[in-house]
Amino acid sequence: MVEEQPMVDMDTIVSLCKRRGFIFQSSEIYGGVGGSWDYGPYGVELKRNIKNIWWRDMVQRRDDMVGLDAAILMHTRVWEASGHVESFTDPMVDCMNCKKRFRADQVENAVCPECGGQLTEPRLFNLMLKTYLGPVEDDASLTYLRPETAQGMFVNFANVLDVSRKKLPFGMAQIGKAFRNEITPRNFTFRTREFEQMEIEYFVKPGTDEEWHQRWVQDRFEWYVKYGIRRDFLRLRQHEGDELAHYSKATQDIEYLFPFGWSELEGISNRTDFDLRQHASFSGRDLVYFDEETGTHLVPYIIEPSGGVDRAALAFLVDAYHEERVRKEKRVVLRLHSELAPVKAAVFPLLRNRPELVTIAKQIASELRVEMMTVYDDTASIGRLYRRQDEIGTPFCITVDVDSLEDNAVTIRERDSMEQTRVPIPEVKDTLLGRLGKL
Ligand code: ATP
């Protein structure tokens, strides 16, 4: 059963992210800039962990996938061929009274959401961010910051096929920045102007595309569940006719129940042979596959699972957030999957004014650091130190106490159960690696 309301509101998440160093407003000291966010010390770890497990699961552990890292700046013709120059638009309306601008489909009752003023008729607004290559700002040097990573994979189809010698079906994967001049960036990092995508372009024989589309939808859905998102907070949504992008035969979104409602985490599209045919026609290069079985050339169909790193990070954070009562006090804990947790282990001396304890704790931390993200902390009482680590989702806290001097052992406290076990110091590293599933 889905709870009526997700447990946490966005203000709580935004404030935790700032307080604990996950996410800051971009250029905050200058008053901030709309639609840009900076990931702090723990946010950057969370994001790296998401990207690493995605890469491991989608590339390293599969025989049918290879990686790519294409440039953000591409030839202008790419965006003409892809249809972005013509069709990558959102309808926008302006308020005639306060002059604010909104996406037409996000305005209710045809009045300004801010001041109730009258709105203009919708006009199309291209979401690509323009830039100029070279010192002269004329049309010849105009290009765009890529609005998706996908095109880099289509234009490299022949190169990658050549060097990888893969047979259909096979795919390319890429993680990288994308830029969209969103009319109304909103909901924290959910809709921003600069974001990161994790995209797969999976090339299949025409006729097998619908089956592969369904397989990828299921695979990608289960991937979020595997790393801890509650199944009831995920759903699939099929795009209806007029919602389909110009290249798509079918699209299914994986949506998450964010505090602001069901919203897209990832879209999985059947792009048909549209992209390869467009680029072949615009570039004059053959983008075909020789099918040895039939002895003919064919243009593969493409299935594209396209997810956002930032949206995944936000969903993992929101889903992991728990408040509990422990001995009449509120405990905030991020129950992040251990693979996602920014810090795996925190080491404390019970008494920071006892140099023998400090030395042992620092020694344990420095040994653990070789294997996993570890912090040493002695800047507060033990209760506060636990609370800090709970709030960033650290699975294990290790405390060195006075008894450690006698028994050469320490206490390991597990985040979710708060269970404490006594472990000999020489066994700490392997115990943690074992419990993290790394042995
Ligand atoms: P939306 O309908 O929310 O604008 P979209 O359907 O245009 O998204 P796609 O073009 O399918 O998005 O992009 C693939 C993925 O990239 C999305 O599922 C999302 O995770 C991410 N993404 C797209 N736009 C943004 C954005 N402005 N900010 C953050 N992530 C984004």
Residues whose N, C-alpha, C, O or C-beta is under 5 A from the ligand:
A	BS01	ATP	E182 T189 F190 R191 T192 F195 Q197 E264 L265 E266 G267 S306 G307 G308 R311
